[in-house]
Amino acid sequence: MKRIARVLPVAVLLGLPLSVLAAPGGRDGKPPKPPIEAIEACVDLAEDDACSFVIDDEEVSGVCMAGPRPEAPLACRPDDAPER
């Protein structure tokens, strides 16, 4: 909370959208990590299998995809996700 209180005025002065401060991952140039629900949705599935999960009371449908790193688990990539 203290970090946001220090960074918020600077972000406002620079005109940065607040969503940048709240976004999980992605700050170091790497793509954000998928939520655990997306990973759990593909535990018993193979790459390119249809999948779905619930997050924030909303059902999300997608396809199981491998992550960018070899050790990354499969995760359900939503159908409406932006291209990489």
N, C-alpha and C positions, 0 to 999 in steps of 0.2 A: 504494500500500500504506500509506503514511504517513497518507493522508487517511482510509482506512477505520479505521486504528488510533485516530485522533482522533474520528471520528464514531461508531464502534461503541458506546463506553460511553454516549454521549448517547442513541443510538437505543434501547439496552437500557433505560436509565432512563425514557425516554418511552414504552416499550412498543411501539415501531414494529416491524413485522415486517422481518426482514432482507431479504426479497425486494424491498422498496421500494428498498433501497440498491443491489441488483444489477440492477434492471430497466433495460433500455436505453431511453433517451428517456422521454417522458411526464412528466418532472419539472417542465417549464415550462408544463404545461397542454395541451401539444400531444400528439397521439397518438404512440406510439413508431413509429419507422421500421421498415418490413418488412425482413426479412433479405434479403440479396442473392439467395439461392436463390429466394425468392418473386418477386422482380422478374425474374430470368432465366427463370423458368417461363412468363412471359407475353410475352416479347420478340416472338414471331411470332404472337401470338394477339390477339383483340379482346376488348373488355369483355363480360362475361357468358359467355365461353368457359370450359369445364371445364379445369382445370389440375392439376398435381401437381408436387411437388418432394421431395427427400430432405434432411432436416436431422437431425443427431444420430442417424444410422442408422435413421431412421423416415420412412416415406413419408407425406406429407401431401397430401390431395386438397382441392380447393376450386374457386373461381371467380375469374377475373381481374376485378379491380375497379380503378377509378381512385382515386387518393389524394385527400385533402381539398383539396389545392392544385392549381391548373390545371397547374402545371409538373411535378407528381408523375407518375412513370411508373405504368403498370399493374402490379399485383402480385397474386399468387395469394393470395386470402384463404381460409384454411382453413374447411371446412364447419362445424367446431365452434368457430369464433372467437366471442367474445361480441359482442353488438350494440354499435354505436358509441353 
